[in-house]
């Protein structure tokens, strides 16, 4: 469906998009994830034709899009602020793209009703935009983007203005909707939970380049670099030297999975790898703080003469702040990273 071949965008001398290669298959949902300034939204704009390339190509369905204007690319766009037309009612907003394509009025009416039903707003065509909640506006914007049946739907922080509870509910609904429609989706988000819940594939970007691409499970379980690991929220990353199935670190010897790369590296110790026990067992630590996260507790530990260590445990097993504990490590949740900086 979509191919980026060495796509490059420059703002002055700086490459905001730096020779990016990327493919999105038919019916695939791909989420671009990364910090601000990593090139995510610029990539979206380049695909849409809103941002000219300084080099490389964008191909849709195998056809080079050089010189093809935005309205002829057959892509749908949905932005964070929804950009609904306040002077039009809900039906008028959804029908906008259909009118631009010259769709007969009867077909517009049928398609608008069908889409509003699909996004969970049946019979809302006559409502004023000003009366809609944030979640309802998001649904209307989605229906408008889907109305012309785009071959590629692109979403730029579509749920960014909504509260977390609503975002979590809507992202599940979006995933189900796109699967039912067979829609090909390229979405930008800074929210990891949103990306991992929505996507078939996650592309982590850094400084205009692809830092890692893979299924949500692959990226979460096996970040390829310290940058990706820290971006995903893992703080237990330290220098290490791997020999056999153990690594020498500031926290002592830590077991690593069989077949891990040998020699000097950066080591990711997931919080799940940190097993809390009695003070006499393993690495002695003081419990600095507890953070309650649903059904588990994040525990910040302070080993003697070493950097802090993040662990996690069940609510019932959480130690008291200020107490001493011992720590052991489980190899299956330890990752030898390919590089320090990605």
C-alpha positions in Angstrom: 0.0 0.0 0.0 2.6 2.6 1.1 6.4 2.6 0.5 8.8 5.3 1.6 12.1 5.0 -0.2 14.8 7.1 1.3 12.3 9.8 2.1 14.1 13.0 3.2 12.7 16.3 4.4 15.0 19.2 5.3 14.2 22.4 7.3 17.2 24.5 6.3 20.3 22.3 6.8 18.6 20.0 9.3 17.2 16.7 8.0 13.9 16.4 9.9 13.2 13.2 8.0 16.5 11.4 7.2 16.4 8.9 4.3 13.6 6.9 5.8 12.6 3.5 4.4 9.2 2.2 5.4 6.6 -0.1 4.1 2.9 -0.4 5.1 1.0 -3.4 3.8 -2.7 -3.5 2.8 -5.0 -3.6 5.9 -2.0 -3.1 8.2 -2.2 -0.7 11.2 1.2 1.0 11.8 1.8 3.4 14.6 4.7 5.9 14.6 6.0 6.4 18.1 8.7 8.7 19.3 9.6 11.9 21.3 8.7 15.3 20.1 10.9 16.4 17.1 11.6 12.8 16.0 9.9 13.3 12.6 6.6 11.4 13.1 4.2 14.2 12.0 6.6 15.3 9.2 6.5 11.8 7.8 2.7 11.9 7.8 2.7 15.2 6.1 5.1 14.0 3.5 2.9 11.0 2.7 -0.1 13.2 2.4 1.7 15.7 0.1 1.5 18.5 2.6 5.3 18.6 3.0 7.6 18.4 -0.1 10.5 15.9 -0.1 14.1 17.0 -0.4 15.0 13.5 -1.5 13.6 10.0 -1.9 10.1 8.9 -2.9 6.7 8.2 -1.6 4.8 5.5 -3.4 1.1 4.6 -2.9 0.0 1.4 -4.5 3.3 1.2 -6.3 2.8 4.7 -7.9 5.3 7.5 -7.2 3.5 10.4 -5.7 5.9 13.1 -6.9 3.8 15.9 -8.3 0.5 14.3 -7.2 -1.6 16.9 -5.2 -3.1 16.1 -1.8 -6.7 15.7 -3.0 -5.7 13.1 -5.6 -3.6 10.8 -3.4 -6.6 9.0 -2.0 -5.6 9.4 1.7 -7.7 10.3 4.6 -6.4 12.7 7.3 -7.4 13.1 10.9 -5.6 15.5 13.3 -5.5 16.0 17.0 -7.7 19.0 17.1 -10.3 17.3 14.8 -10.7 20.6 12.7 -14.4 20.2 12.4 -16.4 22.9 10.7 -18.3 24.7 13.4 -20.8 26.2 10.9 -21.9 22.8 9.7 -23.8 20.2 11.7 -22.5 16.7 12.2 -23.9 15.3 9.0 -22.5 18.3 7.0 -19.0 17.6 8.5 -19.1 13.9 7.7 -20.4 14.6 4.1 -17.7 17.2 3.3 -15.3 14.8 1.5 -18.2 13.2 -0.3 -19.4 16.6 -1.7 -15.8 17.4 -2.8 -15.8 14.1 -4.8 -19.1 14.9 -6.4 -21.0 12.0 -4.7 -24.8 12.4 -5.4 -26.8 13.8 -2.5 -28.8 10.6 -1.9 -25.6 8.5 -1.7 -24.1 11.2 0.7 -27.1 10.8 3.0 -26.9 7.0 3.0 -23.1 7.0 3.6 -23.3 9.6 6.4 -26.0 7.6 8.2 -23.9 4.4 7.8 -20.7 6.0 9.2 -22.4 7.6 12.1 -23.9 4.2 13.0 -20.4 2.7 12.6 -18.7 5.2 15.0 -21.3 4.9 17.6 -23.3 8.1 16.9 -26.5 6.9 15.2 -29.0 9.6 14.4 -26.6 12.5 15.3 -26.5 14.0 11.8 -28.5 17.1 12.8 -26.5 17.9 16.0 -24.5 21.1 16.2 -20.7 20.6 16.5 -20.7 22.9 19.6 -22.9 20.4 21.5 -20.5 17.5 21.1 -18.1 16.2 23.8 -14.5 15.7 23.0 -15.0 12.0 22.4 -18.0 12.6 20.1 -16.0 15.2 18.1 -13.3 12.6 17.7 -15.8 10.1 16.3 -17.2 12.7 13.9 -13.7 13.5 12.6 -13.1 9.8 12.1 -16.3 9.4 10.2 -15.5 12.3 8.0 -12.0 10.9 7.3 -13.5 7.5 6.4 -16.4 8.8 4.3 -14.5 9.0 0.9 -13.2 5.4 1.5 -9.5 6.4 1.5 -7.0 3.7 0.6 -4.8 4.9 3.5 -6.1 6.6 6.7 -3.6 8.7 8.5 -4.1 9.8 12.1 -2.0 12.5 13.9 -2.4 12.2 17.7 -6.1 11.5 17.2 -6.8 10.9 20.9 -4.4 13.4 22.3 -6.9 15.8 23.7 -9.0 13.2 25.5 -8.7 12.1 29.1 -6.9 8.8 29.7 -10.0 6.7 30.5 -11.8 7.8 27.3 -8.6 7.3 25.2 -8.2 3.7 26.5 -11.8 2.9 25.6 -11.7 4.5 22.2 -8.4 3.0 21.1 -9.9 -0.5 21.6 -13.0 0.6 19.6 -10.8 2.1 16.8 -8.8 -1.2 16.5 -12.0 -3.2 16.2 -13.5 -0.7 13.6 -10.4 -0.7 11.4 -10.2 -4.5 11.5 -13.9 -4.8 10.4 -13.4 -2.3 7.6 -10.0 -3.6 6.5 -8.6 -0.1 6.7 -4.9 0.6 6.1 -3.8 2.9 8.9 -0.7 5.0 9.5 -1.0 6.7 12.9 1.2 9.1 14.9 1.2 9.1 18.7 3.4 9.8 21.6 1.4 7.5 23.9 3.0 4.1 24.1 -0.1 2.4 25.5 -2.2 3.8 22.7 0.3 2.7 20.0 0.7 -0.8 21.5 -3.1 -1.3 21.8 -3.9 0.0 18.3 -1.0 -1.2 16.1 -0.1 -4.4 14.2 3.4 -2.9 14.0 5.1 -0.1 15.9 7.8 2.1 14.4 9.9 4.0 17.0 11.5 7.1 15.5 14.5 9.2 16.7 16.0 12.3 15.0 14.2 11.7 11.7 15.2 8.0 11.5 13.7 4.6 12.3 15.2 3.4 15.6 13.2 0.1 15.7 10.3 -1.5 13.9 8.4 -4.6 14.9 5.2 -5.9 16.4 4.2 -4.4 19.7 5.3 -7.6 21.5 8.7 -7.6 19.7 9.5 -3.9 20.5 8.3 -4.2 24.1 10.2 -7.5 24.8 13.3 -6.8 22.8 14.2 -3.1 22.5 17.3 -2.9 20.3 19.0 0.1 22.0 19.3 2.1 25.2 17.3 4.9 23.5 14.4 2.6 22.7 14.5 1.0 26.1 14.5 4.4 28.0 11.8 5.8 25.6 9.6 2.9 26.6 10.1 3.8 30.2 12.7 1.3 31.4 15.2 2.9 33.7 17.3 -0.1 34.7 19.9 0.3 31.9 23.6 0.0 32.9 27.0 -0.8 31.4 27.8 -4.5 31.6 30.3 -7.1 30.4 28.7 -10.4 29.4 30.6 -13.7 29.8 28.7 -16.9 29.2 25.3 -16.6 30.8 26.1 -13.8 33.3 26.8 -10.1 33.2 29.1 -8.1 35.5 27.3 -4.9 36.4 27.2 -2.2 39.2 24.5 -4.4 40.8 26.8 -7.4 40.8 26.5 -10.5 38.6 23.2 -10.7 36.7 22.1 -13.8 34.8 21.4 -13.3 31.1 19.5 -15.5 28.6 21.4 -18.3 26.9 22.9 -17.2 23.6 23.2 -13.6 24.6 25.9 -11.5 22.8 29.2 -11.5 24.6 31.5 -8.7 25.7 30.8 -5.1 26.7 27.3 -3.8 26.2 24.4 -2.0 27.8 22.1 -4.2 29.8 18.3 -3.7 30.4 17.0 -5.3 33.6 13.2 -5.2 33.4 11.4 -4.4 36.7 9.9 -7.9 36.4 13.4 -9.4 36.5 14.0 -7.9 40.0 12.9 -10.4 42.6 12.5 -9.0 46.1 13.2 -11.2 49.1 14.7 -11.2 52.6 17.5 -8.7 53.4 19.9 -11.6 53.6 19.2 -12.9 50.1 21.1 -11.3 47.2 21.8 -7.6 46.7 20.9 -5.6 49.8 18.7 -2.6 49.0 16.6 0.0 50.9 13.1 0.6 49.7 12.9 4.3 48.7 9.3 4.6 47.3 6.3 2.8 46.1 4.1 3.8 43.2 0.7 2.1 42.9 -0.2 1.1 39.3 -3.5 -0.8 39.2 -2.8 -4.4 40.2 0.9 -4.0 40.7 3.3 -1.7 42.6 6.4 -0.1 41.2 9.2 -0.2 43.8 12.2 2.0 43.8 15.2 0.4 45.5 18.5 1.9 46.5 21.4 -0.6 46.7 24.4 0.4 48.7 27.0 2.3 46.5 25.0 1.7 43.3 22.4 3.4 41.1 18.7 3.0 42.1 16.9 0.0 40.8 13.2 -0.3 39.7 11.3 -3.4 40.6 7.6 -4.4 40.5 5.5 -6.7 42.6 1.9 -7.5 43.5 0.0 -5.2 45.9 0.0 -7.8 48.7 3.8 -8.4 48.4 4.8 -4.7 48.4 7.5 -4.0 51.1 7.2 -1.0 53.4 9.1 2.2 52.5 12.3 2.5 54.5 12.8 -1.2 55.0 15.7 -3.3 53.9 15.2 -6.1 51.3 17.4 -8.5 49.3 17.3 -8.7 45.5 17.8 -11.5 43.0 17.5 -11.4 39.2 15.6 -13.6 36.7 17.4 -14.1 33.3 14.2 -14.2 31.2 13.5 -10.5 31.8 17.1 -9.3 31.2 17.9 -8.0 27.7 21.4 -7.4 26.2 21.0 -4.3 24.1 22.6 -4.0 20.7 23.9 -0.4 21.3 23.9 2.4 23.8 22.4 5.1 21.7 20.5 3.4 18.9 
